[in-house]
Amino acid sequence: MAFTNDEVLAGLAELVTDETGIDSSEVALEKSFTDDLDIDSISMMTIVVNAEEKFGVTIPDDEVKNLKTVADAVNFIVAGQE
C-alpha cells in the first residue's frame, strides 16, 4: 500500500513525538530536523529505523545525512515505496 505525502508526514510526526516528546504539530515540511526540531543523530537513527518499519521502505545509512528537512524525509519515503 502506497502512502500519500500527508500520511507520511503524519506518521513521521508521530515517530518524532514518540522519540523526542516534540509536539507533532511542530513537525512541518519546512522544518529542519537538527536546526528547528533539535533532533540529535542518535534520535534521528531511531526515527529512521522506525520509519523504515512503519512505511516498509529502506533508508540506507549514507542517505540519512541527506534528510535535512521533514520534506526531504517525506519525499524519500514516498519515492521509496515504488
C-alpha positions, 0 to 999 in steps of 0.5 A: 500500500502506497502512502500519500505525502500527508500520511507520511508526514503524519506518521513521521510526526508521530515517530518524532513525538514518540522519540523526542516528546516534540509536539507533532504539530511542530513537525512541518515540511519546512522544518529542519530536523537538527536546526528547528526540531533539535533532533540529535543523530542518535534520535534521528537513527531511531526515527529512521529505523522506525520509519523504515518499519512503519512505511516498509521502505529502506533508508540506507545509512549514507542517505540519512545525512541527506534528510535535512528537512521533514520534506526531504524525509517525506519525499524519500519515503514516498519515492521509496515505496515504488 
